[in-house]
């Protein structure tokens, strides 16, 4: 037997033993046999390093160190789920679905909502291609090396067709407890909760650290199940389970919303006994063929919802109220709380929103208060406990001057604002917002770094971010910074100059201009300097632009300080142009046509093909009807193609589609 053949034989056995041990929890061989085979594999690979592959079992123990994570664009957007917080929300969700489908009862699949890190794994020709985090939904980070350290995840499967599975990487309660005990012994900071621990472990640049964290994963979604011929979500889950993926056995098909509510009640009781953290129950329509009929919002599918458990409430003490200044100058009072653990993490601060909120709640400094986490995420002060007062409590008095620069505050509606443009806090917040992921995406320029560089005098405005390189040698002398870390930051700053206009427009922090509106404006005007000539009346002609937004945009680009800053950014070499598709073709074969895609297109993902068609003037629909003009089909096309033939609708295969694109 050749070395390559023996490697293949050992790999097959080790993958089988991994599956038995980590997925089935029923090993067929002792650990010593597994270790013997692994050692033999490592010895052969040492003699024949040219035979080592990234998916070899020997490579799953970690050890690779990256300088940064590469970005990966998801083939299909990773959507989030809408939330339900009680029975009324769930019954409303059910009613909307029944009304759309014209049925009396819907079959749902109920699953655990694992409190971990969302992950997507892509397979091509039966082999793991990459693993990526959710990121912003459109683009995530390539964390393949770290995901490979999770032994329950198969690297090779008996399915040659391309497919993508999504799931949740998590850390079990037992592992977190053990890890924190070890960290406490070493005097290291404890990990707040399992979710943060899992996310932090996956994002380690050294994969050996990820391997040491003993992460696990459950897989809950076969993304292209319809293209693979599945009609039910439950069938798709059974299929990926048969391929070796670890799926959650607590899932259940529920016939109707009453069965869903019964399931939720059952697992509300079982929740503490599970070996992993859950923060809710996910409810999905089981019939995959109805997904396109039910549709999607911009960020969520309408055929699924996440029921969130009622937030845990604890009693703690309100020790003080302090104030922070946002980038718009908004003053926010914040509760300083006696550190207390709630919903898995220690809380020391909670926003109190504004003066009216505090007075309406009747809060006093020194009160015992009821605290909870809204949606298990955001700390929220529910109410004071007046019966526990002893007379030492102090009434809250709203400040009238900025806590940072001392300028008089201006009240507008329920909010107080510092209107001084030179306020240091506002300038720091502007820098943080500009650098954030959804804006210019300058990695590692977070809150702490921005405050540090501002306080040291290295940056004092948005343009000065691009002059930080002048302080490289000084920064290296500071605690926590090395040549590698500062050079990574400077590279990210330089790379951000190439961003498309919508990122810059959002990063400028123009009041009322969110991420979506920034893209709409960028696509329409194409260059940042065009906004200097735009009137309020012209802005009002844009859909979704109202008087307040139009006034805000116009005022921003007619402010002398802003004009000066924009000119400085131009001198520094930032791209001012929109880099996306600016015009929709009106003379293509698809102009004003309703097009339906079905089956697997070998060259394009569904999302990419949809974008191409929309840029060619087509409307892409999810189902075939008498209004459909064209059906484009790939391999494994199903009922949509049959219906098109029955209705006499024009159909074209992928080859004809590509030929038309060349014209």
KENU-846275 format. One line per 5 residues: number of its first residue (from 1); for each residue y, z, x of C-alpha. Coordinates in Angstrom, 1 decimal, always signed. Last residue first. Layout:
% residues N
NUM	Y Z X; ... .
***
This chain:
% residues 663
663	+40.3 -25.6 -24.5; +38.3 -23.1 -22.4; +38.1 -20.6 -25.2; +36.4 -23.2 -27.4; +33.6 -23.6 -24.8 .
658	+33.1 -19.8 -24.7; +32.7 -19.7 -28.5; +30.3 -22.7 -28.4; +28.1 -20.9 -25.9; +28.3 -17.6 -27.8 .
653	+26.9 -19.1 -31.0; +29.0 -20.5 -33.8; +28.8 -20.0 -37.5; +30.8 -21.7 -40.3; +30.3 -20.0 -43.7 .
648	+28.0 -21.6 -46.2; +27.6 -18.3 -48.2; +23.8 -18.0 -47.5; +24.3 -19.0 -43.9; +27.0 -16.3 -43.4 .
643	+24.7 -13.8 -45.2; +21.9 -14.5 -42.7; +24.3 -14.1 -39.8; +25.5 -10.8 -41.1; +21.9 -9.7 -41.7 .
638	+21.0 -9.7 -38.0; +22.0 -11.2 -34.7; +19.6 -10.1 -32.0; +21.3 -12.3 -29.4; +24.9 -13.4 -30.0 .
633	+26.8 -14.5 -33.1; +30.3 -15.7 -34.0; +30.9 -15.8 -37.8; +33.8 -17.9 -38.8; +36.1 -18.2 -41.9 .
628	+35.3 -15.0 -43.8; +37.0 -14.7 -47.2; +33.7 -15.1 -49.1; +32.5 -12.0 -47.3; +31.0 -11.0 -43.9 .
623	+31.7 -7.5 -42.6; +33.6 -6.0 -39.7; +36.7 -8.2 -39.7; +38.5 -9.7 -36.8; +41.8 -11.4 -37.8 .
618	+42.4 -14.3 -35.5; +45.7 -15.3 -33.7; +44.3 -16.1 -30.3; +45.3 -12.6 -29.0; +43.2 -11.2 -31.9 .
613	+40.2 -13.3 -30.7; +40.5 -12.0 -27.1; +40.9 -8.4 -28.2; +37.9 -8.6 -30.5; +35.8 -10.2 -27.7 .
608	+36.8 -7.3 -25.4; +35.9 -4.7 -28.0; +32.5 -6.2 -28.8; +31.6 -6.5 -25.1; +31.8 -9.9 -23.6 .
603	+29.4 -12.0 -21.5; +26.1 -11.4 -23.0; +27.3 -11.2 -26.6; +24.9 -9.0 -28.6; +24.6 -9.5 -32.3 .
598	+27.5 -10.0 -34.8; +31.2 -10.8 -34.6; +33.2 -11.6 -37.8; +36.2 -13.9 -37.8; +39.0 -14.3 -40.3 .
593	+41.1 -17.3 -39.3; +44.9 -17.4 -39.0; +44.6 -19.0 -35.5; +41.0 -19.2 -34.3; +40.9 -22.8 -33.2 .
588	+44.1 -22.0 -31.2; +47.6 -23.2 -32.2; +49.3 -19.9 -33.1; +48.7 -18.0 -29.9; +49.7 -14.4 -29.9 .
583	+52.3 -13.6 -27.4; +52.9 -10.7 -25.0; +49.5 -10.0 -23.7; +49.8 -7.0 -21.4; +51.8 -6.7 -18.2 .
578	+55.1 -5.5 -19.8; +57.7 -5.7 -17.0; +59.8 -3.0 -15.3; +57.6 -2.5 -12.2; +58.9 +0.2 -10.0 .
573	+60.3 -0.8 -6.6; +62.5 +2.1 -5.6; +65.6 +0.0 -6.3; +64.4 -0.5 -9.9; +63.9 +3.3 -10.2 .
568	+67.5 +3.8 -9.0; +68.8 +1.4 -11.7; +66.9 +3.4 -14.3; +68.5 +6.6 -13.1; +72.0 +5.2 -13.2 .
563	+71.5 +3.9 -16.7; +70.1 +7.3 -17.8; +73.2 +9.0 -16.4; +75.5 +6.5 -18.1; +74.0 +6.9 -21.5 .
558	+73.7 +3.6 -23.3; +70.0 +3.2 -22.9; +69.3 +6.7 -24.3; +71.7 +6.3 -27.3; +70.0 +3.1 -28.4 .
553	+66.5 +4.6 -28.2; +67.5 +7.8 -30.1; +69.5 +5.9 -32.8; +66.5 +3.6 -33.4; +64.2 +6.6 -33.6 .
548	+66.4 +8.4 -36.1; +67.0 +5.3 -38.2; +63.4 +4.4 -38.6; +61.0 +2.2 -36.5; +57.6 +1.8 -38.1 .
543	+57.9 -2.0 -38.3; +60.6 -3.4 -36.1; +63.8 -4.6 -37.9; +65.4 -1.2 -37.3; +65.5 -2.0 -33.6 .
538	+67.7 -5.0 -34.2; +70.2 -2.9 -36.2; +70.3 -0.2 -33.5; +71.4 -2.9 -31.0; +69.4 -4.1 -28.0 .
533	+71.3 -5.2 -24.9; +70.5 -2.3 -22.6; +66.9 -2.4 -23.9; +66.3 -5.7 -22.1; +66.5 -3.8 -18.8 .
528	+63.0 -2.4 -19.5; +61.3 -5.8 -19.7; +58.9 -7.3 -22.3; +61.1 -6.6 -25.4; +58.4 -6.8 -28.1 .
523	+55.3 -5.6 -26.1; +57.3 -2.8 -24.5; +58.6 -1.6 -27.9; +55.2 -1.6 -29.5; +53.7 +0.1 -26.4 .
518	+56.3 +2.8 -26.3; +55.8 +3.3 -30.1; +52.1 +4.1 -29.4; +52.8 +6.6 -26.6; +55.6 +8.4 -28.4 .
513	+59.2 +7.5 -28.6; +61.0 +10.1 -30.8; +63.2 +11.4 -27.9; +63.0 +9.2 -24.8; +60.7 +10.9 -22.3 .
508	+61.0 +8.4 -19.5; +57.2 +8.5 -19.2; +56.8 +6.6 -22.5; +58.8 +3.7 -21.2; +57.1 +3.8 -17.9 .
503	+53.7 +3.6 -19.4; +54.8 +0.9 -21.8; +56.2 -1.2 -19.0; +52.9 -1.8 -17.2; +52.1 +0.4 -14.2 .
498	+52.5 -1.1 -10.6; +54.9 +1.7 -9.4; +52.1 +4.2 -10.3; +50.2 +3.1 -7.2; +52.9 +4.5 -4.9 .
493	+52.7 +7.9 -6.7; +48.9 +7.9 -6.6; +48.9 +7.1 -2.9; +51.4 +9.9 -2.3; +49.2 +12.4 -4.1 .
488	+46.1 +11.3 -2.2; +48.1 +11.6 +1.0; +49.2 +15.1 +0.1; +45.6 +16.2 -0.5; +44.1 +14.5 +2.6 .
483	+46.8 +15.7 +5.0; +46.3 +19.3 +3.7; +48.0 +21.4 +1.0; +46.9 +24.7 -0.4; +49.4 +26.8 +1.5 .
478	+52.5 +24.8 +2.7; +52.7 +23.3 +6.2; +51.4 +19.9 +4.9; +54.4 +19.9 +2.5; +56.9 +19.8 +5.4 .
473	+55.1 +16.9 +7.1; +55.1 +14.8 +3.9; +58.7 +15.5 +2.9; +59.9 +11.8 +3.1; +56.9 +10.8 +1.0 .
468	+58.5 +12.7 -1.9; +60.9 +9.8 -2.2; +59.1 +8.3 -5.2; +59.2 +11.6 -7.1; +63.0 +11.6 -6.4 .
463	+63.4 +8.9 -9.1; +62.2 +11.4 -11.8; +64.6 +14.2 -10.8; +64.9 +17.2 -8.4; +62.2 +16.6 -5.8 .
458	+61.7 +18.1 -2.4; +64.0 +21.1 -3.1; +61.4 +23.8 -2.5; +61.7 +24.9 -6.1; +61.2 +21.3 -7.3 .
453	+58.2 +20.7 -5.1; +56.5 +23.9 -6.3; +57.4 +23.4 -10.0; +56.0 +19.8 -9.9; +52.9 +20.9 -8.0 .
448	+52.2 +23.7 -10.5; +52.8 +21.6 -13.6; +50.7 +18.6 -12.5; +51.3 +16.0 -9.9; +47.6 +15.9 -9.1 .
443	+47.1 +12.3 -10.4; +50.3 +10.4 -11.1; +49.3 +8.9 -14.5; +52.7 +7.2 -15.3; +52.7 +8.3 -18.9 .
438	+49.4 +9.1 -20.7; +48.1 +10.8 -17.6; +51.2 +12.9 -16.9; +53.7 +12.1 -14.1; +56.7 +11.4 -16.4 .
433	+55.9 +14.5 -18.5; +55.7 +16.8 -15.4; +59.0 +15.3 -14.0; +60.8 +15.7 -17.3; +59.5 +19.3 -17.6 .
428	+60.9 +20.0 -14.1; +64.3 +18.5 -15.2; +64.4 +20.5 -18.3; +63.7 +23.8 -16.4; +66.4 +23.0 -13.8 .
423	+69.1 +22.6 -16.5; +71.3 +19.8 -15.3; +71.4 +18.0 -18.7; +72.7 +21.1 -20.3; +71.8 +21.0 -24.0 .
418	+69.6 +24.1 -24.1; +68.1 +23.9 -27.6; +67.2 +26.4 -30.4; +64.9 +25.3 -33.2; +64.7 +26.0 -36.9 .
413	+67.2 +23.2 -37.9; +69.3 +22.6 -34.8; +70.6 +25.7 -33.0; +72.6 +25.2 -29.8; +72.1 +27.5 -26.8 .
408	+74.9 +28.4 -24.4; +74.1 +27.6 -20.8; +72.5 +30.3 -18.7; +70.5 +28.0 -16.5; +67.0 +29.3 -16.8 .
403	+66.9 +31.7 -19.8; +69.3 +29.4 -21.7; +71.8 +31.5 -23.6; +71.8 +32.9 -27.2; +68.6 +34.8 -27.0 .
398	+66.8 +35.7 -30.3; +66.4 +39.5 -30.9; +62.9 +40.9 -31.7; +62.8 +44.5 -32.9; +61.2 +47.0 -30.5 .
393	+58.1 +49.0 -31.0; +57.9 +52.7 -29.8; +57.8 +54.0 -33.4; +54.0 +54.6 -33.5; +52.9 +51.3 -35.2 .
388	+49.3 +50.9 -36.1; +49.9 +50.5 -39.9; +52.3 +47.6 -39.1; +49.3 +45.4 -37.9; +51.0 +42.1 -37.0 .
383	+49.9 +38.7 -38.2; +48.1 +35.5 -37.2; +49.2 +34.9 -33.6; +47.6 +31.7 -32.5; +45.8 +30.8 -29.3 .
378	+45.0 +27.0 -29.3; +41.4 +25.9 -28.8; +38.8 +27.3 -31.1; +40.2 +25.1 -33.9; +43.1 +27.5 -34.0 .
373	+42.2 +30.4 -31.6; +42.8 +33.8 -33.1; +45.0 +36.8 -32.7; +45.7 +39.8 -35.0; +48.5 +41.9 -33.6 .
368	+49.2 +45.4 -32.4; +52.9 +45.6 -32.1; +54.8 +46.4 -28.9; +57.5 +43.8 -29.4; +57.9 +43.5 -33.2 .
363	+56.6 +40.8 -35.4; +57.6 +40.4 -39.1; +55.7 +37.2 -39.5; +58.7 +35.5 -41.1; +60.9 +36.9 -38.3 .
358	+58.7 +35.5 -35.6; +58.3 +32.1 -37.2; +62.1 +31.9 -37.9; +63.0 +32.5 -34.2; +60.7 +29.6 -33.0 .
353	+57.2 +28.5 -32.1; +55.5 +31.8 -31.3; +53.3 +30.3 -28.6; +50.5 +32.4 -27.3; +49.9 +33.9 -23.8 .
348	+47.3 +36.1 -22.2; +44.1 +34.8 -23.6; +40.7 +35.1 -21.9; +38.1 +32.5 -22.9; +35.0 +32.3 -25.1 .
343	+36.4 +32.3 -28.6; +38.7 +35.2 -27.9; +38.8 +37.5 -24.8; +41.8 +39.7 -24.4; +44.6 +40.0 -21.9 .
338	+47.4 +42.2 -23.4; +49.6 +39.5 -24.9; +52.9 +38.0 -23.7; +54.0 +36.0 -26.8; +56.0 +32.9 -26.3 .
333	+59.4 +32.0 -27.6; +60.2 +28.2 -27.3; +63.6 +26.8 -26.3; +63.9 +23.1 -26.8; +65.8 +21.4 -24.0 .
328	+64.1 +18.1 -24.5; +62.0 +18.6 -21.4; +60.9 +22.1 -22.7; +62.4 +25.5 -21.8; +60.3 +28.6 -22.0 .
323	+61.1 +32.0 -23.4; +59.5 +35.5 -23.2; +58.2 +37.9 -25.8; +56.6 +41.1 -24.7; +53.5 +43.3 -24.9 .
318	+52.0 +42.0 -28.1; +48.8 +44.0 -28.2; +45.3 +42.9 -29.2; +43.1 +42.6 -32.3; +40.6 +39.8 -32.4 .
313	+39.9 +36.9 -34.8; +37.3 +34.2 -34.3; +38.3 +30.9 -35.7; +36.4 +29.5 -38.7; +33.8 +27.0 -37.4 .
308	+35.0 +23.5 -37.1; +33.3 +20.8 -39.2; +33.5 +17.5 -37.3; +33.7 +14.3 -39.3; +32.0 +10.9 -39.3 .
303	+32.2 +7.7 -41.3; +36.0 +7.3 -41.1; +35.8 +6.8 -37.3; +38.7 +8.3 -35.4; +41.5 +7.2 -33.0 .
298	+43.4 +4.3 -34.6; +41.6 +4.9 -37.9; +38.2 +3.4 -38.5; +36.2 +1.6 -41.1; +34.0 +2.6 -44.1 .
293	+32.7 -1.0 -44.4; +32.3 -1.3 -40.6; +30.2 +1.9 -40.6; +28.1 +1.0 -43.6; +25.3 -0.7 -41.7 .
288	+24.8 +2.4 -39.6; +23.5 +4.3 -42.6; +23.3 +8.0 -41.5; +26.9 +8.8 -42.4; +27.8 +11.4 -39.8 .
283	+28.4 +15.2 -39.9; +29.1 +17.0 -36.7; +28.8 +20.8 -36.8; +31.1 +23.3 -35.1; +32.1 +25.0 -31.9 .
278	+28.7 +25.1 -30.2; +27.9 +27.1 -27.1; +24.4 +26.8 -25.5; +21.3 +28.9 -25.6; +21.5 +29.3 -29.4 .
273	+21.2 +32.8 -30.8; +25.0 +33.2 -31.6; +25.1 +30.1 -33.7; +22.1 +30.9 -36.0; +24.2 +32.4 -38.7 .
268	+26.8 +29.6 -38.8; +23.8 +27.4 -38.4; +22.4 +28.2 -41.8; +25.7 +28.0 -43.6; +26.3 +24.6 -42.0 .
263	+22.9 +23.3 -43.2; +23.6 +24.6 -46.7; +27.0 +22.8 -46.7; +25.3 +19.5 -45.6; +22.7 +19.9 -48.4 .
258	+25.5 +20.2 -50.9; +27.2 +17.1 -49.4; +24.3 +14.8 -50.2; +20.9 +14.1 -48.7; +20.9 +15.9 -45.3 .
253	+19.1 +14.5 -42.3; +18.8 +17.3 -39.7; +19.6 +17.9 -36.1; +18.4 +21.0 -34.4; +16.2 +18.9 -32.1 .
248	+19.1 +17.9 -29.9; +18.4 +14.8 -27.9; +17.3 +14.6 -24.3; +17.0 +11.0 -23.3; +13.5 +9.8 -22.3 .
243	+13.3 +6.4 -23.9; +11.5 +8.0 -26.9; +14.6 +10.2 -27.4; +16.7 +7.1 -27.4; +14.6 +5.7 -30.2 .
238	+14.6 +8.9 -32.3; +18.4 +9.0 -32.1; +18.6 +5.3 -33.1; +16.3 +6.0 -36.1; +18.6 +8.9 -37.2 .
233	+21.6 +6.7 -37.0; +20.0 +4.3 -39.4; +19.9 +0.5 -39.6; +18.8 -0.2 -36.0; +18.5 -3.7 -34.7 .
228	+19.7 -3.4 -31.1; +23.1 -4.8 -32.1; +23.4 -2.1 -34.8; +22.6 +0.6 -32.2; +25.4 -0.5 -29.9 .
223	+26.8 +2.9 -29.3; +23.5 +4.9 -29.3; +25.0 +8.4 -30.1; +23.9 +12.0 -29.7; +22.7 +12.6 -26.2 .
218	+22.4 +16.3 -25.0; +23.2 +17.2 -21.5; +22.5 +20.0 -18.9; +24.3 +21.3 -15.9; +22.7 +23.4 -13.2 .
213	+25.9 +24.3 -11.3; +24.4 +23.7 -7.9; +24.2 +19.9 -8.5; +27.9 +19.7 -9.3; +28.6 +21.4 -6.0 .
208	+26.3 +19.0 -4.2; +28.2 +16.1 -5.9; +31.4 +16.8 -3.8; +34.3 +15.3 -5.7; +33.9 +18.0 -8.3 .
203	+34.9 +16.6 -11.8; +31.5 +17.2 -13.4; +31.6 +20.9 -12.4; +35.1 +21.4 -13.7; +34.2 +19.9 -17.1 .
198	+31.0 +22.0 -17.3; +32.8 +25.2 -16.4; +35.7 +24.5 -18.8; +33.2 +24.1 -21.6; +31.1 +27.1 -20.6 .
193	+34.0 +29.5 -20.7; +36.7 +31.1 -18.5; +35.0 +30.6 -15.1; +35.6 +33.8 -13.0; +38.0 +33.8 -10.1 .
188	+36.2 +34.6 -6.8; +35.7 +38.1 -5.4; +32.3 +37.1 -3.9; +30.4 +39.5 -6.2; +32.5 +38.2 -9.2 .
183	+31.6 +34.6 -8.3; +27.8 +35.5 -8.3; +28.1 +37.2 -11.7; +30.1 +34.3 -13.0; +27.4 +31.9 -12.0 .
178	+24.7 +34.0 -13.7; +26.6 +34.3 -16.9; +27.4 +30.6 -16.9; +23.8 +29.7 -16.3; +22.6 +31.9 -19.2 .
173	+25.2 +30.5 -21.6; +24.1 +26.9 -20.8; +26.5 +24.5 -19.1; +27.3 +21.3 -20.9; +27.4 +17.5 -20.7 .
168	+27.8 +16.0 -24.1; +26.6 +12.7 -25.4; +27.1 +8.9 -25.4; +24.5 +6.2 -25.0; +25.2 +2.6 -24.0 .
163	+22.9 -0.4 -24.2; +22.0 -3.6 -22.3; +18.6 -5.0 -23.3; +15.8 -4.3 -20.8; +14.5 -1.2 -22.5 .
158	+11.7 +0.7 -20.9; +13.9 +3.2 -19.1; +15.2 +3.9 -15.5; +17.7 +6.6 -14.5; +16.6 +9.2 -17.1 .
153	+18.9 +12.2 -17.6; +17.0 +15.5 -17.6; +17.6 +15.9 -13.9; +21.3 +16.4 -14.1; +22.3 +15.6 -10.5 .
148	+22.7 +11.9 -11.5; +25.7 +13.0 -13.6; +27.5 +14.0 -10.4; +27.0 +10.7 -8.6; +27.8 +8.7 -11.8 .
143	+31.2 +10.4 -12.4; +33.2 +7.1 -12.9; +36.4 +8.3 -14.6; +37.5 +7.2 -18.1; +39.4 +4.4 -19.7 .
138	+40.0 +3.5 -23.4; +39.3 +7.0 -24.9; +41.9 +8.7 -22.7; +39.4 +10.0 -20.3; +36.0 +10.0 -22.0 .
133	+34.0 +10.6 -18.8; +31.9 +7.8 -17.3; +28.3 +7.3 -16.2; +27.3 +4.1 -14.5; +24.6 +1.4 -14.5 .
128	+21.5 +3.4 -15.2; +18.6 +0.9 -15.1; +16.6 -0.9 -17.8; +18.2 -4.2 -17.3; +21.7 -2.7 -17.8 .
123	+22.3 +0.9 -18.9; +25.7 +2.6 -19.5; +26.2 +6.3 -19.9; +29.1 +7.9 -21.7; +30.1 +11.5 -21.5 .
118	+32.0 +14.1 -23.6; +32.4 +17.4 -21.8; +31.1 +20.6 -23.4; +31.1 +22.7 -26.6; +28.2 +21.0 -28.3 .
113	+28.8 +20.1 -32.0; +25.3 +20.5 -33.3; +24.1 +17.7 -35.6; +24.1 +16.8 -39.3; +22.9 +13.3 -40.3 .
108	+24.2 +12.3 -43.7; +22.6 +10.5 -46.7; +25.3 +9.8 -49.3; +25.1 +10.6 -53.1; +26.7 +9.0 -56.2 .
103	+27.3 +5.6 -54.7; +30.3 +3.2 -54.9; +30.5 +2.8 -51.1; +34.2 +3.3 -50.9; +34.2 +6.0 -53.6 .
98	+31.2 +7.8 -52.1; +32.9 +7.8 -48.7; +36.2 +9.2 -50.0; +34.3 +11.8 -52.0; +32.3 +13.0 -49.0 .
93	+35.4 +13.6 -46.9; +37.1 +15.4 -49.8; +34.0 +17.6 -50.1; +34.1 +18.3 -46.4; +37.8 +19.3 -46.5 .
88	+37.3 +21.6 -49.5; +34.3 +23.3 -47.8; +36.3 +24.3 -44.8; +38.0 +23.4 -41.6; +37.2 +19.7 -41.4 .
83	+38.2 +17.8 -38.2; +38.6 +14.1 -37.5; +36.5 +12.9 -34.6; +37.4 +11.4 -31.3; +36.8 +7.8 -30.3 .
78	+35.4 +6.5 -27.1; +36.6 +2.9 -27.2; +33.9 +0.3 -26.6; +33.3 -1.3 -23.2; +35.0 +1.7 -21.7 .
73	+37.3 +0.9 -18.8; +36.1 +2.7 -15.6; +38.5 +4.4 -13.2; +37.3 +5.4 -9.7; +37.0 +9.1 -8.9 .
68	+38.7 +10.2 -5.7; +37.9 +11.0 -2.0; +34.2 +11.2 -2.8; +31.6 +13.4 -1.2; +27.9 +12.6 -1.7 .
63	+25.6 +15.6 -1.3; +23.9 +15.8 -4.6; +20.2 +16.6 -5.4; +19.7 +13.4 -7.4; +19.5 +11.0 -4.3 .
58	+15.9 +11.8 -3.6; +15.0 +10.8 -7.1; +16.1 +7.2 -6.1; +18.8 +5.8 -8.4; +21.3 +5.1 -5.6 .
53	+18.5 +3.1 -3.8; +16.9 +3.9 -0.5; +14.6 +1.0 +0.8; +16.9 +0.1 +3.8; +16.5 +3.7 +5.0 .
48	+12.8 +3.0 +5.9; +11.6 +5.9 +8.1; +13.9 +8.3 +6.3; +13.0 +6.8 +3.0; +9.3 +7.4 +3.6 .
43	+9.9 +11.1 +4.6; +12.2 +11.6 +1.5; +9.5 +10.2 -0.8; +6.8 +12.4 +0.8; +9.0 +15.5 +0.4 .
38	+9.6 +14.6 -3.3; +5.8 +14.2 -3.8; +5.1 +17.6 -2.3; +7.9 +19.2 -4.2; +6.6 +17.9 -7.5 .
33	+3.0 +19.1 -6.6; +4.3 +22.6 -5.6; +6.3 +22.9 -8.9; +3.0 +22.8 -10.8; +1.9 +19.7 -12.8 .
28	+2.0 +18.9 -16.5; +5.4 +20.4 -17.2; +6.2 +21.2 -20.9; +9.9 +21.9 -21.4; +9.9 +18.5 -23.1 .
23	+13.3 +17.4 -21.7; +13.6 +19.2 -18.3; +10.0 +19.7 -17.3; +8.2 +16.7 -18.9; +11.0 +14.3 -18.3 .
18	+11.4 +15.4 -14.7; +7.6 +15.0 -14.2; +7.7 +11.4 -15.6; +10.7 +10.6 -13.3; +8.8 +12.1 -10.4 .
13	+5.7 +10.0 -11.2; +7.6 +6.7 -11.5; +9.5 +7.4 -8.3; +6.3 +8.2 -6.4; +4.7 +4.8 -7.4 .
8	+7.9 +2.9 -6.6; +8.2 +4.6 -3.2; +4.5 +3.8 -2.6; +5.1 +0.1 -3.4; +8.1 +0.0 -1.1 .
3	+6.2 +1.7 +1.8; +3.4 -1.0 +1.4; +0.0 +0.0 +0.0 .
***
